[in-house]
Amino acid sequence: MIDFSLTEEQEIFRATLREFAAREITPLAERCDRSGEYPRHLFAKLGALGYLGVALPPEHGGSGGDAVTFTILAEELARASAGIALGVYVHVALALSAVSAFGSEEQRQRYLVPGVGGEKVGAWAFAEADAGSDPGGIRTRARRDGDDYVVSGAKMFITNGTFADFVVATVSTAPERGTKGLSLLVIERGTPGFRAARRIEMLGVRAAETAELVFEDCRVPAQNLLGEENTGFAAAMRTLTRGRIMAAAFAVGLASAAFESALAYARTRHAFGQPIGAFQGLAWMLADMSTAIEAARLLTWQAAWKAARGEPHVLEASRAKLFATGACTRVCEQALQIQGGSGYAMESPAQRFYRDCKVLEIGEGTSQIQRNTIARLLELPA
């Protein structure tokens, strides 16, 4: 029998993390959204408390927690601020996870250990202008030249791109082989020929600094290759599968924040002599929102539970990501509707939740890509 109750240790972890987020993150959410500036000092605080290493190996500074504990981290941080949580998510679930899974011991000491401590911040450089859902469209080229790779190309929509100390970049090392010719390279900030060309202004999650990265004959030591050459597609997909579980948890956290704001408003706002939550129309909206959030959480925990047990979980991860992100969009929209003009005002968190949610249906594989994955795994007749 599957037991979805959290362990005592996980309950304590969630309670202390929620307290930390309420104290250190929530008060920054509105200001960082307005300014578009990421509070980088939080990485050091999160690292010092062990939060950045909850699902990473103890020998590299982590605590060795399982995927369920990792989902708690993503949910609680997103509940406090989606924009701030996104920067942490990319650093931990993508950049550090890739180094941990595929890096050499020397690479882990150089990037993973300081990354877990919050001393270095990572980014994940996968998407390009013509390559996101289509990895075969990646045009960033890495040509071997002696002891180096010479990298040329550009990456788009890179979270943490303006300030990351290193990026894990998906590059083409054998263009003629398509996706079978992709590799992962760690490229450090300050490497000649590597620059953040521009900051990209986004509709939502504005605290997460998003950039276009450009590589112009950028020489990267061959020792910065993660894993084997031309195995980057499988490595990236494995990293993204785990990332999709975290994206689902992220959606649950953001939806919970939006729901809680709408519930509080429905209890205190009066119309026609009673709280508006007493009207059946609004009460049913809140009931549906609550149900959708709990269903999304259970799908997410199911995927995390299977991942923690080492069982195949690609199907479960895609289902969780598809459902949770769609539910989050609907919940955030309904939360704004319930709060009416007050929610539409820029001083209200409701409008921020509404702007933040949509990116979750786009990043880490669009909802359409998740449907393709689910359909493929159903083994439909050709």
N, C-alpha and C positions, 0 to 999 in steps of 0.2 A: 504494500500500500504506500502511495506517495504521501509524504507529510510535508505540507507547505508552510508549516509553522517555523519561525526563525529560532535558532538556538539562543540560549541565554547570552552568549558572547555577541551574537549578531544583534540582538535587541539592545544591548548596552552600546554597541558600536553605532547603531542608528540614532539612539537617544543623544549620545555625546556629539555626533556629527551634526544632528539637527540643531543642537544648542550652539555649536560653533558657527554654523551657517547663519543662524538668526543674529548672532552677535557680530560676525565679521563680514558676511557677504550681503545679506538682505539690505543693510543700511547703505551699501554702495550701489545697489542695482539701478536705481533711477539716475543717479549722477553719471555712472559709467555709460548707461544707455544714451544719455543726452550728449555727453562729451565724445563718445566713441573711443574712449581710452581704457585700456585694460589695466586692472590693478595688479601688476606683476608681483608686487610684494607678497601676494597671497600664496604664491608657489612655495616660498620659503616657509611660511606658516604651516601650510598643509603638509609640507615635507617633514618639518620638525615634529609634527604630531603623528606621522606615520600614515597619513591618508593617501599619499601618492603611491605607496607601495603595498596597498592592501591585497592585491592579487599577484604580486611579484615575488620571486624566490627570496627566502631569508638570507641566503649567501650573498645577495646583492642589495641588501638593505630593506627588502620587503618583509611582509609578515606572512606570506604564503596563503592568504585567504582564498576561498573558492570564488567561482563566478557569481554565486548568489550574493556574497558580500560585496562584490564589485558592482552589482546592480543597485544595491542600497546606496553606495557612494554616488552613482550617477543620478539616482532618483532624488536624493536629498539635496545635492548641489543644484540641480535644475529647478527644484522647488523654490530655492532661494533666489536664483538668478540664472536664466537660461544663457544669457550672453557670457557671463563669467564661467558658468559650468562648461560651456563649449570649449573654452581654452584649456581647461583641465582635462576634459574628455579626450581631446585630440592628443595632448601631451602623453597621457597615460595609456588610453585604450588603443591608440594607433602607434605613435612614435616609440614609446618605451616598450610596448608589447612586442613590436616587431624586432627591436634590438634584443629583447629577452629571448624570443623564440628562435631567432635565426643568426644572431651575432656570435662572434668568437668571444672567448673569455676576455681578451684584450679590449674588444669593442664594448663589452658589458661594463668593464671597469671604467672605460673612458666616458661612456654616455649614460648607461643605465644607473650606475651607482649615484652619480651626481644628479641624475634626473629624478630618482626616488627621493633624494634629499631636497629637491627644489632649487638646487644650485645651478642647474642647467635646464633649459626649457626646449622641448622638441616640437617639431611640426611634421605633418604628413603631406608630402607633395605628390599627389596622384593625378588630379584633374588637370586638363588642358583645355584650350579653346575648342578643340574638336575631339576631345577624348574625356569622357566622364563615365557614362554608362557603357561606352564602347572602348575597352582597354586597348583593343587593336588599333585604335586611332592615335595612340601615344606617339609623339614625334620628337620628344626630347631624346637626343642621341648621346650615347656615351661610347666613344671610340677608344679602344685600348692603344696606348702609346707608351711602351716600356713599362715602367712601374706605376704609371698613372692611367686614369681614364680622362679623356678630354670631353667635357659635357657642354652641349649646346642645345638651347631650346627655351621654353617658357612654361610655367605652371600657373594655373588660375585658381582663384577662390581658396587660397591657402590660409587657414586659420592659424594664428600666431606668427604669420609670415613676416610681420614687420619687426618682430623682436626675438624670434626663436634663435637659440644658440646653435642649433643644428636641425637639419631637415632629413627625413627619410624619403628619398625621391625614387619614384618608379621611372626607370629609363630604358630606352631600347638599346641593347648591346648587339642585337642581330636583327636588323630591320626586316630582312627577307623572311624571317620566321614568324612574324606577327606577334601574337601573345606569347608564343613559345620562345621569343627572343627578348623578353623583358627581364630586368634585374633590379635589385634594390641597392642604392648607394646612400651612405650617410655623408652629407655635405655640410661642412661647418660654416657658420656665419663668419664673414671676413675673408673667406677664400677668394683670391683674385678672380674676377669674372663672374662672381655670384652677387646678385643684388636684389633687393625688393624694389621693383620698378615703380610701383604705385600702390597706394592704399585704395581698396575698393569699398565704396560706401554701400552698405546693405540695408534692406528694408527693416529687418529685425536682427536679433542677437548682435546688436551694434557694439556692445562692449567687447566682443571678440574681434580682434583686429585682423581683417581679411586682406590679403595682398596678392598681387601678381609677382611671381618670382621669375627672374631672367638669368640664364646661364649663357655666357659668351666665351667660348673656348676656355671654360673653367677646368683647371687641372685638379683632379681629386685623386689622392693616393689609392692604388688598387686595393690596399689593405682595408679600405672603407667599404668594400663590397660586403653586403650582408648575405651570407649563405653562398650557394654556388651561382656562377654566372648563368644567365638564361633560365633561372627558376623563379624569377621575381613575380610572375603572374600567380603561380600557386601560392607563394608566400603572401602576396598582397590579398588574395581572396581569403586565405585563412585568417589573416588579420582583420579583414573587413567583416567576416562572418561573426567573429567575436564582437567587433564593433557594432554590429547590428543589434545584438542583444543589449548592449549599452545604450544605443540610440533609442530602443524601445523603453528602457528604464528612464532615460532622459525625458521621453514623451510623457510617461506616467507622472514624473515629478512636476513637469510644467503644467500638465492638465490638473493635477491636484491643487497647485497654487491658484489656478484660475477658478476651479470649483469652490475652493475655500473662500475666495473673495466674493463670488456670487452668492454663496450661502449666507455669509455674514451680512451682505447687503439686503438679501431677501428677508432676513430676520429683523432688520432695523428700519428699513424704508417703509413708510406708511402711505397708503392711498385708500381712499374711500373708507376711512375709519378703521383700517386693519393693516397688519404687516403684509407686504405684497406676497410673501411666501405662503400666505394662507389661501391664495387663489389657486385653484386646481391647475390652471394652465402653467403657471410658473413652478408649482410643486412637481408636476410631472416632468418638466424640463430638468429640474434638479435630480429627480429620481433616475432619469435616463443617463444623466452625466455621471452620477455616482456609480451606476451599473457598468457603464463603459470603462470607467477608470479601473474598477476592480477586475473586470474581464481582461483588460490590457495587462494589468499587473500579474495576473495568474498565467497568461501566455508567456510573459517575460520570465517569470520565475521558472516555468516549465523548461524553457530553452536553457536558462542558466543552470538549472538542476541537472539536465542532461550533459551540458558542457562540463560541469564539475565532476561528473561521474566518468568522463572520458568517452561518452557515447556519441554517435553521430547526431548532429544537431543543426545541420544546415537548413532543413525544412522548418524546424521549430523557430530558428532565428529569423527566417524570412517571414513566417506567419506573425511572429511577435512584432517585428518591425513594421510590417504592413498595417496590422490592426491598431497597434498602439499609437503610431503617428497619425493615422486617420482619425482615431478617436480623439486625440489631443487637439487636432484642428477643429473638430466639431465642438468639443467642450469649451475651447477658448472663444469660439464664435458665440456660443450660447451664453457664456459668462458675460460677454460684452453686451449682448442683447438684453439680458436680465437687468444690467445696470444702466441701460439706456444712455441718456445724455451724460450722466456722471461718468460712466465707463468710457465714453468716447472722448472725454476731455484728456488732454495730455498729462494732467496731474494725476490721473488714475492709473494704477498698475494694469487694469484690464486692457487698456489699449496696447500696452507693451506685450502682454501675454498673446494678444491677437496677432501682433506683428512677428513675434518670435516663433510661433508654432509652425508656420508653413515650411521653413527650411528643413524640418525633420522629415517631410515627405519627399525631399529632393536629395539631401545628402546621404551618404552611405548606401547608395543604390536607391533610385527612385521607387515609388510605389509600383510603377509599371514593371520595373526590373524584378521586384519582389514577387509580383504575380507570375512573371515568366519563370522564375526559379521554382516557385511552388508548383506550377503546372508541369514543369519538366520532371520534378521529383514524384509526381503522381503517376508517371509512366503511362501517359495516354497513348493510344494506338497512333502509329505514324500515318 
